[in-house]
Amino acid sequence: MHPILNQIGTTFIPVKNIEQARDWYCDLLGVPNDEEITAGHLYILPMQGTGIVLDSKIYSKEAIYKIPAFHFDTTDIKAAYEYMRQKDVDIVSKIEHDHWFTFKDPDGNLLMVCEC
């Protein structure tokens, strides 16, 4: 029995303004934004599977994701791309190999959507 499990519990995203980031991510993911902000700088997004914690205490221009640390899943990459385009999200790449594209959140974190 190994004391460290082969699963990821949570990933942290550095954000400048916790309230604005909470509202942006919750709107993007279609989840409610009614959970409490913990300790004045943490917001736990209601996710399925691996969690995401928005954290304004760790934010700096150097800390933002310059490469995607994970991807959001989709079952329809074209619909996801169009959805992001209609929301005026900063899309960085076109759909690559019919499977993924990258975009930036308002703080400049580079993120990905992937149809796997």
Secondary structure, 3 states (H helix, E strand, C coil): CCCCCCCCCEEEEECCCHHHHHHHHHHHHCCCCCCCCECCCEEEECCCCCEEEEECCCCCCCCCCCCCCCEEEECCHHHHHHHHHHCCCEECCCCECCCEEEEECCCCCEEEEEEC
